[in-house]
């Protein structure tokens, strides 16, 4: 896999064609980022075979009894309270989600599994937000990238709308950052300073 200014470009692979049973396991979205359901998080052999070192759980309080850290002595865990509802605010959680992913993936051989109950809406939505911000990708490209790896993803309407809004937020940030950099360079330009000083006189 190589990386451009956008999403990573994948070389042709011999990955098996998607089957219904694959929804119960985890798929690699990036070399250090896996996405799946709770079944994958409970399968210790699977976690070890994929080199997982950290697990991110997305759940509600009502799900806490069965969506909880299962191997706390073996893996680093992070829990985010997220419901699969149209009005759940994902954007405010996105910075903390990215912080966890970046911190854990920076560790030697760090790999993270992100999961909710079924691995079809909440977890994919957070991964899509991560890709949008990290790679400057559009919602359409990020969603298609994830679905190529985990075909059963299906975000609710509210999550889709938030992903599109987040795309616009990230692009606005880039525009402002570019403008600020341009202003800073101009302010540091000696010729520009001389011109301004002459104008003031």
Secondary structure, DSSP 8 states (H G I E B T S, - for coil): -B--SSS-B----------GGGGGS-EEEETTEEEE-HHHHH-HHHHHHTT--EEEEEE-GGGTTTSS-S-TTTSEEEEEE--SSTT---HHHHHHHHHHHHHHHTSTT--EEEE-SSSSSHHHHHHHHHHHHHH---HHHHHHHHHHHSTT----HHHHHHHHHHHHHHHHHHHHHHHHHHHHHHHT-HHHHHHHHHHH-
